[in-house]
Amino acid sequence: MSDESRRIMAIDDPYQLLREVTTRLADAQQEVTELARLRRRVVQDLHAQGLSYAQIATEAGLSRGRIHQIRHTGPAPEGAFLGRGAVTVATPLRRDDERGRTVVAVDDVSSGKRLEDLARSYGLDVTSEHVPVAGDIDLNRDGLVVVCGPRMSQQMWDTYGQDPVLHWERADDGNWTILDRRTGTAHRSGQDSDPARPYDVGYVGRLLRPDSRGSLLAIAGIHTQGSLGVVQLLASDLNSLWGQVGEHRFSALVGVEYDPETSEPRSVELLTPLYRHDDEEPDA
């Protein structure tokens, strides 16, 4: 029995005991889930290197059937792309100046809900919250997924500013663009073109937290349809994305053609490579 279990069992107050046991069970379940995810990842990696299940079983001291079971059951390794154990999905609140009230955009709600569903499908515990209209949000937390562009939060503006390759900026006409410093291409939304068309650009990146003690997953569109496109790409191709960047910091842009009536993505594609930030030299 662990020291923590002994401590909990020695609590006399039944209500405190109930709280402590409940918290400890939740923490233990998260730990079990992540250990199972790691175990499956190790088996997958060894098999991808050319080892047979029989060879892996022999070296690990387990049966071939057990190794095969581990490979095909339990939480998939790519779930770690979103976080470990538990994730918090944050979406922005907006100010309706005409009506004088705080609102949420339908597309933001859809993006947040789909991210929550995706995280749960990988065995992650999920909570949700909003980025206030003022933009203040604590980014120094584990498992944070933030759907919010740089114009809505100073903290997010500063965080996006760390990206060594993709840079948010305003064009001469006042519309937002995202500059790929590697190629010199300025990506802009079809909504801001003349003539306008139902096309948007989304950003996805794992960026350094302000306290430099971890990272967060940032998602934003030039308009809200871009965020929906990013979420669709994650839902359909997470295994491939995870295989390319793992838990490294990175960023990429996504192009999305969408239904002008519903904003639902019709097609999504990567517009850039997944730029690994540890491969990039910082700007002078």
PABALUM-224694 format. One record per residue (C-alpha): x, z, y. Coordinates in steps of 0.5 Angstrom, whole numbers, plus 2048, in hexadecimal, padded with zeros to 3 digits. Last residue first. Example, Ala and Ser with C-alpha at 12.3 -4.5 7.8 and 13.67 -1.06 7.14 Angstrom:
81B80E7FE 8198107F7 
REM end
This chain:
8227BA84B 81D7B9846 81E7BC840 8217B883A 81B7B6835 81C7B782D 81A7BE82D 8147BC831 8117B882B 80D7B282E 8087B0829 8087A882A 8047A6830 7FD7A2831 7FA7A682A 7F47A3829 7EC7A4829 7E67A0828 7DF7A1829 7DF7A882C 7D97AB82E 7D87AB836 7D07AB835 7CE7A5839 7D57A283A 7D67A2833 7DE7A3833 7E579F832 7EA7A5832 7F17A4833 7F67AA831 7FC7AD834 8017B1831 8057B7832 80A7BC82D 80C7C382C 80E7C4825 8097C7820 8097C181B 80A7BA81F 80A7B481B 8077B7815 8027BB819 7FF7B581C 7FE7B2816 7FA7B7813 7F67B8819 7F47B1819 7EC7B1819 7EB7B881C 7F17B7821 7EF7B0823 7E87B2825 7EA7B8829 7EF7B382D 7E97AF82E 7E47B4830 7EA7B6835 7EA7AF838 7E27AF839 7E37B583E 7E77B1843 7EE7B0844 7EE7B483D 7F17BB83B 7F37BE835 7F97C4835 7FB7C782F 7FF7CE830 8067D082F 80A7D682E 80E7DB831 8107D7838 80C7DC83C 8097D683F 8077D3839 80B7CD836 8067C7835 8037C482F 8007BD831 7FA7B9832 7F87B4837 7F27B0838 7F17A983B 7EA7A683C 7E67A083B 7DF79E83D 7E1798842 7E1798849 7E279284D 7E7794850 7EA79A84D 7E97A184E 7E47A1848 7E979E844 7ED7A4844 7F57A3846 7FB7A3843 8017A2847 80779E843 80E7A0845 81079F83D 8137A683C 8107A9842 8097A8840 8057A9846 7FE7AC845 7F97AA84A 7F47AE84F 7F07AA854 7F27AB85C 7F37A385D 7FA7A485E 7FB7A7857 7FA7AE855 7FF7B1850 7FF7B4849 8067B3846 8087B283F 80F7B283D 8127B983E 80C7BD83E 80D7C3842 8087C1847 8037C1842 8047C9842 8047C984A 7FD7C584A 7FA7CA845 7FC7D0849 7F97CD84F 7F37CB84C 7ED7C684D 7F27C084F 7F77C1849 7F17BF844 7EE7C483F 7ED7C4838 7F17CA836 7F37CC82F 7F67D382E 7F97D6828 7FD7DB82A 7FC7DD831 8007DD838 7FB7D883B 7F77DD83F 7F27D9843 7F17D884A 7EE7D184C 7E97D4852 7E37D184E 7E57D5848 7E87D2842 7E37D483C 7E37D7836 7E37D682E 7E57DA828 7E77D7821 7EA7D981B 7EE7D4817 7EC7D2810 7EE7CA812 7E67C8812 7E67CE817 7EB7CB81C 7E77C481C 7E07C781D 7E37CB823 7E67C4826 7E07C1825 7DC7C6829 7E17C682E 7E17BF82F 7D97BF82F 7D97C4834 7DE7C0839 7DA7BA838 7D47BE83A 7D77C0840 7D67C7842 7D37CA848 7D47CF84D 7CF7D0853 7CE7CD85A 7C97C8859 7CD7C285C 7D47C685B 7D37C6854 7DA7C9852 7DD7C884B 7DE7CD845 7E47CA841 7E57CB83A 7E97D0836 7EA7D082E 7ED7D682B 7F17D5825 7F27DA81F 7F67DA819 7FB7D581B 7FA7D0820 7F77C9821 7FD7C581E 7FD7CB819 7F77C8816 7FC7C2813 7FE7C780D 7F77C680A 7F37CD808 7F27CE801 7F27C97FB 7F67C37F9 7FD7C57F9 7FC7CC7F7 7F87C97F1 7FE7C57EF 8037CA7EF 7FE7CF7EB 7FD7C97E6 8057C87E5 8057D07E4 80A7D47E8 8117D67E8 8127D37EF 8187CE7EC 8147CD7E6 80D7CC7EA 8117C77EF 8147C37E9 80D7C27E6 80A7C07EC 80F7BB7ED 8147BB7F2 8157B47F6 8157B77FD 80E7B77FF 80D7BB7F9 8117C17FC 80E7C0803 8077C07FF 8097C77FC 80C7CA802 8057C8806 8017CB801 8057D1801 8047D1809 7FD7D0809 7FC7D6804 8007DA808 7FC7D980E 7F67DA80B 7F87E1808 7FB7E380F 7F47E1812 7F07E580D 7F57EB80E 7F47EB815 7EC7EB814 7ED7F080F 7F17F5814 7EC7F4819 7E67F6815 7EA7FC812 7EC7FE819 7E57FE81C 7E2801816 7E7807816 7E680881E 7DE80981C 7E080D816 7E581281A 7E9815815 7EF80F815 7F481180F 7F180A80C 7F4806812 7FB809812 7FB80880A 7F980180B 7FE800810 80480380C 8037FE807 800800800 
REM end
